[in-house]
């Protein structure tokens, strides 16, 4: 029996080891900073090019700056840590040869998580390892603890009592962790608050999966092939294995659906192969066939000007299975390794452009071959145009403000004297439709609208009186759930792709109220990080002007805490002012907390929104930026923020009382309601 011995270090699980051969270099650079924006000199910074990739690592210089160059692409993690600081980082999706600069990695004060790993009988499990953590609040990134031993970071291992501790987690954030054991299936736990000392991870023996990786052309086994099995269940964690000298591999997996892929030097399975672990048998067999690979090259260009378009997404399917997702480089060109045989390239939505027609191209790839595609030309997106009308469906509403829900934009657009609003978007959503809300500038009226290419021009939107909704969130014992995020999405939206209509947070008694409910729109209530609200109250379809009190809502699961709202007019005193006016003591205040990467858009969007609605004299705008922000002057009071205060908006009255907590821009009616 012939055995092939191969080795491969992947840049991305789905890029089939092609990156190095293409001769292009990607560049990632940025700065490591404190929450206040100061540099963290000497921080250890690493790039993880895919789950199976070796780390590239460096130290930040005296100004906190770092830079990486390499043939890495696709799903890439960039993270940092330093003594006395927590892990921080960002997740990128890179095109090969792309240059990404200006990253700001914020390192918060550290906190720890401790807990216990048990087996399926709840007995303590010694020798289990916490192999990976994920930062899931604010900037998101995975941290491979199993790869950090060379840099002095020990992979946490449970003691004889099953206890473990993970340090270096961002205070005020949220994390997930993955635990593994040689005799058990790995398990991931989400929505953990740093500081929690009672985390429980329960590992099951799982089902033994025995597999073989062979060459498709002659069925000879392949040694050293990397096998990935990605769970179809949240949080979609991935298990890895390497074939032995006989092409065999073993994994222990929980029952469920999985996608598997095997890769070796110049060879790959044709995409991701679906298999199911039912739990009805003690073992499951999986056979994966490797095919030779060739390279597909192409270019995407502007149909009007002829210039290459960077950042266009291309999805590759081989033999009906998803194989890879790549993006065009700075000059519009792209390259992707594909399994020999039939392949299909799907050209997905590109910022600023309509998708091409046809959106898919089917090609035949020869092993070792180099296939050059004809050019793909994209037309610019149209300008969408709507007219806002009052309840009588005849009277235009000058000054009405439009806010986009999808694609979501931070800012408002104002209607002209005839009620017309022009909407320009950066990219068309996958379903080809854009969604938004319209608010009356003076009365509590609003509407939700949807537009597609066929209705891009001359669409009318009718305003109706807004409704109100209130209730109180409690746990199974009737205890109020304070500072808990609650909101609603379109009732018929996919659970995996919810279209959020509104969000707020409960007060200390678990109560919430939302006074800007658009009538006639069925919407499903949801609690962030929790189970379901009672099904009989989950879907609401308010009538115009209705005021509905849902009473107590018993929430299953453990909801994510929204975070304590700053209290008092001196709330911003804890944050360093970067630019803009000082916060006045006698004026209502709108404060938006955001990440450094969002700061410019948030500052400009908040100023534009209040100016559009003629509310700058009535409200003072402020932005608190986690990681700091460089600015010389602004109408907005800009501050460098601390940890745990990200991603929310708070409205205060002139006496410092909290009026509303939400995300993004608040409803216009909440700003005009004050006398």
N, C-alpha and C positions, 0 to 999 in steps of 0.2 A: 504494500500500500504506500502510495506516494504522499508525503506530507510537505506542505509549503510553510516555511518559517519566514514571517514578515514582521515588521515593526512599524508603528505609526504614532506620531504625536499629533492629536487633532487640534486645530484651531477652533473648530466648532463641530458639535456632534453631527450636524447635518451638512457640512461642507466637504465631507468625503476626502479629507487630506490633500486638497488641491492647492491650498493657499501658497505654500512655499514654492511650488513649481511655477506659479504664474509670475513671479519676479516683481511683484508690486509691494510697496512698503506703506503700512498704515502708521499714522502719527497720532498720539494722544498726549495732550499736555494740559496743565492746569496748576492750581494752587491748593495747598492744604491749609485750612484756616480754623480758628475758633468760632464759636457762635457769634462773637462780637466782630469777627472779620479780621482778627490779628493772625499773622503767620504762625504755623507750627513747624519750626525748623527741626530737621532731623527726623521727621515722621517717616515711617516705613510705608512706602507706596508700592502696590502690586497690581499687575494686570493678570486676570485669569481668562485666557482665550478659550472658553468652552469648558464644560465639566471635566473633560478628559485632558485638557491642556496643562502643561507645566506652567508655573508662575514665572512671570517676568517681574523683577523687583528692583527698587532703587530707594534712595533716601532723598527727601525733600531738602532743598538748599536753605540758606539762611532766610530767604524771603518766602519759604514754603512752596517754592515752585518745583515741578517735576515734569519729565518728558519721556515718552516711550516711542520707539520706532521698531516695527517688526511686521512680518507677513501674517498678521492676524486679522480676522474679520468675523462678521456675524455677531452672535450673542456673546458679549464680552463684559466682564466685571472689572471695574477699577475701584480699588478700596485702599484705605490707609488706617494706620493706628500709631499711637505714640504713648510713651509713659505718662500715666496720669490722665489719659484721654481714651474715649471709647472708639470702637470701629466706626468708620463712615465710608461712604462711597457712592458710586452711581453705576447703573446698568446701561450699557450702550449696545446698539445694533449697528455695526460698522460695515461699510462697503470696503472691499479690499482696495487699498491705496488711498482711503479717505483720511483727511486730516481733521481732527477734532481738537479745538483749543478752548481755553477759557473755562475749563471745568473748575468748580469750587467744591472741594470735599470738606465738609464740616465735621469736626471731631468734637462731640459733646463731652461733658463730664461723664465718667463711667459709672455704671451700675452693674449689678450681678443678678443672675437667676439661679436658683437652686431647686432641687426636687429629687424625685425618685423614679427609677426605671424598674418596672415589674414585668413578670411574665403574664400569661393569660389567666393564671390562677391567682394573680395579685401578690405573688411571692417576690421578694427583692431579687433583682437580677444583677449579679456582679459581672464586671468586665465589659459592660456595654459602653459604647463610645458615642459621644456627641460629635458627629463628623462634620456638621455644617450648620451654620445659622444664616438666617436671612433678615435683613433690616427691611421692614415693611411699612414704616411710617415716614412720610416725607420722601427724601431720596431713597430709592430701593436698590438693594444689591445683595448678592449672596457672598458669604464669607466661608471659604473652605478651611475649617480648622484642621482637617487632616493633612493639609499641605504646608502648615506654618511652623512645624518643628524647627526647621533651619533658622528661623528668625526668633527663636526663644518663646514661642507660644505653644504650650502643651495642649494636646487634644484631651478634653475632659473624659475621664474614664470612671465608671461607677465603682464604689467600694463594695465591701461584702454586704452592706445593708442596702445596696442599690442606689446610694446617694451620689449626686453629682452637683457641681457648681460651674457655671459659665460666667466668666468675667468679661469686662471690656464692652458692655452693652450700653447703648445710648440712653441716659436717664430721660424719662419722659417720652420715649418712643414706643414702638411695638416691634416684636421679633417673632420669628418662627424658628424651630430647631428640628434637626433630623438626627435620630438615634439609630445605631446599628449594632448588631451582635452576630457572631459567626453562626450561631444555631437558630437565629430568629430572622423573620422578615423585618426590614427597616421600617421605621414609622416616623412621620412628621407631625408636629403639633404647631398650630398657628395661634396668632393673636395673644402672645404672651407679653405681659407688662414687665419691663426690667424692674427689679426689686421684689418680684414674686419669689417666695421661698417655698412654695408648695406646688410646684409643677409636677404632674404625674404623666409619665410616658409608658404606655402599656404595649409591650411587644408580644406578638403571637409567633408561634412556630412557623406559621405560614405554610405554603405549599411548595414542595421542592420542584423546581423547574430545571429539567435536564435538556440541554440543547446541543446541537451540532452546527458548525459553520463549515460549508463546503463550497468549492468552486462550482459554478453552474455548468461549465462546459464539460467537465469530466468527473464531477462528484468527489474529487480528492479533498481531504480535510485541510483546513487552514489553521495553522498555529499562530498565536499571538494576535489574533483579531480582537478588536475591542467591540464588546456587545453592550448596548444601552437598552434598557427597558423602562419606558416612561409610563407612569400610571395615568389612567384616564380619570381618576378621582382627585378632587382637590386635596392637597395643594399640588398635585401633578408632579410628585417627586420622581427622580430618576435613579435606577439601580444600575451599577456597572459591573461587568465581568470581563475576563480575558480568557480566550481559549487556550487549552493546554496543548501539548505536543501532538495530540490526536484530534485536535479541532473541537474538543468538547468543552462545555462550560456548565456551571450550575449557579442557580440563584434561588433564594427563598423569597417568595412574594405573597402578599395578601391576596385573597380572592378579588377579582375585578378584571377590567379590560386594560390591556397594555398595548403600547406600540413599541416594536423592537427594531433595532437597526444594528448591523455589523459593518465594520470598516477595517480595511487593511491597506497597505501601501498600494495605491493605484487601483483598488478594488472596493466594491461596496455592494450591499444589498440594494436592490432597486427601490429606494424609498423606505418608508416605515411600514413594517408588517404588523398587522393587528393579530393579537392572540388573546385568549380569555382564560383566566384561572378561575374555575368554578368553585373549587373547594370540595367537589363531590368525589374526587379521586386523590390519593396520597401524592401522586406525581403528575406532572404535565411535561410533554415533550414538545420541543420547538426546533424546527429545522430552518436555518437561514442560508440562502444561497448567495455567494459573492459573484458579481459580474465584473468584468473589466470596465474601466472608465475612460471616457474621452472628455474633451473640453468643449463647451459651447461658449462662443463669444458673440457679443453684439453691441449695439449702440442705440441710445434713446435720445432723440433730439426734438427741439422746438420746431413745429411745422411752419411757424411764421418767420422766425429769424434764423433757423438752421443750427443754432448753438446746441451743444450737448446739455442734457438735463441731469444734474447730479441728484442722488438720493432716491431715484425711482426704484420701487420694490418689484422684484421678479420672483415668482414662486415656481419651483421645479417639481414636477410629478413624474416619477419613473414607474412604468407598468401599473399606473393607477394609484400609486402610493406617493404621499408627500415626501420629497427627498431633501429639499433645501429651500431657503429663502435668502436671496442676496439683494444687494442694492447697487445701483450704478455709481461709479466713481465721479470725481470732480469734472471729468471731461465727458460724462455721459456713457462711458463704456462699462461693460460688465463681463465677467467670466465666471463660469460655474462648472464644476466637475459633475458629470452625469454618468449613470450606469449605461453600459452598451445596450442597444436595442431602442425601443420606442420611448420617447420622452415628450412631455408637454410643458411648455413655458406659459405661465399666466402673468400678464402684465397688470399689476394692481394699481390702485389710485395713486397718483403722484401729485404732490402739493402744487397748486396753481394750474393743473391741467386736467382735461377730460381723459378718461381711459381710452386706449386705442380701440379701433374696430378692425378686425376681431381682437378680442382680449386675450386669445390663446393661440399659440403656434405649436403644431406637432412636428417633431423632428426625429430622425433616426441617427443614433450615435454609434460610432465604430470605436471599439476598444483601442486606446492609444491615439485616436484621431483628434483633429482640431476642426470644429465646425464653426464657420463664420455665418451669422445670420444677416439678412438684409436689414437696413435701418428701420427703426420703429419711430414714427413721427406722431407727436402729441399736439393737440390743439388746446389753446388756453381756455380756462373755465369761463363761462358766461357770467355776466352781472345779473343777479337775481333782483326782482323789483316787486314790491308789494304796496298796496294802498290800504291804509288803516281807516276803517269807517266806524262810526258810532252805532248804537243799538238799532237805529232806524235804517241801517244799511245804505244810507245816502250821504250823511254828513261826514266829510273828511275830519280827521283829528290831527291838526298840526301839533308838532312837538311830541307826539306819541313816541315811546322808546321801544326799540327792538333789542332783544338779547338772544343770542344763539345758544341753543342747547346741544346741538350736534351739527357740525363740529363746534365744540365749546370754545367760546371766545370771551376774554375778560374785557368787557366794555359794552357801551350802549350805542345804538344808532338812532338818530332822531328823524322823525318825519318832517317833510317840508310843508309849505303852506297849503298844499293840496292833499296832504296825508301820505305822500309817496316816500318810500324808504328804499334806497339801493343797498344791496347786500353783496359784499365781496368776500369770498372765502379762499383759504389757502389750499384746501383739498376736499374732494368729494368723498363722503363716506362710502363704505363698501356697497351699501344698498342703493346708492345713487340719490338719496333723499337728505335734505337738510331740515332740521327742526328748530323752532324758535318760539319765544314768547313776545307778546306785545302788551305794553302797559300804558294806560291813559295818563297824561302828564298832571292832571289835576283831580281826577275822580278815581275811586277804587274800582276800576274796570280793567279787564285784560282778556287775552286769548292765547291759544297755542296754535301754531300753523306748521304745515309741512309742505315743502316744495321739492320738485324734481326738475330734470332738464326740460320736460315738456311744459312745465308751468313756471318757467324761469321769469317770465315777464307778465306784468299786468294781472296779478292775483290780488283779490280783495280779502281782507281779514276783518271780521266783525267783532267788536268788543262787547263784553257782557259784564254785569256786576260780579265782582269777585266774591267767593265764598270763604268761610272760616272753618277751621277744624281744630279741636282741642282734645286732650285726653291726658291720662297719667299712666306711665309705665311702671309696672311692679314685677317682682320676681314671683316664683312659685309659692312663696310664703307671704306674699302681700307686701313685701318690703319695697319702698320706692326706689327706682333706679335713677339716681341723680347724675347730671352731666353726661347723659347718654344720647348719642346721635340717633335721631329718628327722621325719616323722610319718606318720600314716595317716588316711584317710577311709573312709567306707562304700564298699565296692567297687562298688555299683550306683548310687552318686550321680552326678548329672550333672557332667561336668568343669567346666562353668561355674558350678556351685553345689555345691562339695564340702562334705560334712558331716564336719568334723574331729573325730576321736575322741581323738587325742593328738598331742603334739609335744614333742620334746626337741632337744638339740644335741650334736654329737660333741665328744669331748675332743681333746687335741692330737695323738693318734694316729689320729684319725678314727673312734674307736670310740663306739658308743652302746648303751644298754641301757634297756629299759622294762619295769618289773615289774608293771604294772597293766593288762595286756591282758585285755579282757573276752572270754571264750571263746564260741565258736559264732557269732561275728559276722564275716563275711568283710570284710576291710579291705585297701585298696590303699595301699602305701607310696608316699610322694612326698618329694622333696627340694626345699625352697623355692628358687625361682629357677633350677632345673636341668631337665635332660631326665629321661629315665626310668631307673629301676633295671632290672636284667636282668628281662625279662618272666617268666621261670620262677620268680622270687622276689618278684614285685611284689604278688601277692595272697596274703594269709595268712588262715587260718581256724583259730585255735589251739584245741586241746582243753583242757578244764579242767585247770589245774595244769601244763600243758606248759611246758618251757623250751627254746626254739628258738634256735640260733645260726646265723645266715645266712652267716657268714663274710664274705669280702670282697665288696662290692657295687660294681661299676664304674658310675659315674654319668656319663651323657652331659651335655654342656653345662657351663656355669660356674655353680655353685650360689651362692646368696646367703649371705654370711657372717653368722653369728648374732651376732657381736661378742664381744670378749674378756670373759670373766666377771671381775668384781672379785675380787681375790686378797687373802686375809688378813682378820683380824678388824677391821682398821682401814679396810675398804673404804668405809664410809660417812663416814669422816673428811673426804673430799674434798667432801662435800655439806653444805650448811648445814641444820642442824636447825630445823624450823619449830615443831613442837610434839610433845608426847608424851615418854616417858621416854628417857633415854640408852640406847644399845645396850650390853647387858651383855657382859662379856668371857668369861663361862663358861657361856653358854647357846646352844643351837642357834638359828639365825636363818632366818626366811623373809622375803625381800626381793622386793617387786613393783615394777618400774619401769613408770611409766605417763605419759600425757599429762595436762595440766592439766584438760581437759574430762572426764576419767575419774576424777579424783582422789577426789571425794567418794564415788562408788559403790565404788571400790576400797578406800578406807580402811574404810568401813563394812562392806563385804563380807568383807574379810580378818578384821576383828575378830569379826564374826558367825560366820564359819566356824570359827575356832579356838575360840571360846566354845561353839558348838554341839557340837563334838567333844570338849569339855573338854580342850583342848590348850594353853590360854594359860599354864599353869604350866610346860609342857614346852618350848614354842617362843616365841621373841620375834618379834613381827611388825613389819615396817618397810616403808614405802612411799617411793619416791623419785619425785618429781613433776617432770617436765620443764616448766618454766614457773612453778614455785612453786604454793603452795596456802595459803589463809588458814584457820587453825584456832587455837583457844585451848587446847584440851586434848584428849588422846586416849590410849587404851590403846596405840595403834599409834605407833611412832616415825616421824614424818613429816619428810621431808627435801626440800629443793629440789634438783632434779637437773640435771646437765649434759648436753651433747649426746651422742648415740650410745648412750644407755642406756635406750632406750624399749621397751616392749612385751614384757618378759620377766619370768620369776620364777626366783629362784635360792634353793636351799636350802644352808645351810652347817651343818656340825656345830660343836660347841663349840670345836674347835681351828681353825676357819676354813677347813676343807677343803670344796670344792664337792661336794655330794652329788648334786644334780640341777639341771638347767636345763629349764624348760618354759615354757608360756604359760598365763595364767590361774591358777586355784588348782591346786596340786599334788594328785596322788592322795592320798587319805586314808591309804592303806597306806604311803606313803613317810614320812608324819608319825608314824605309830604304830610304825614299824619300829624306831626308836631305842629302846634300853633306858631 
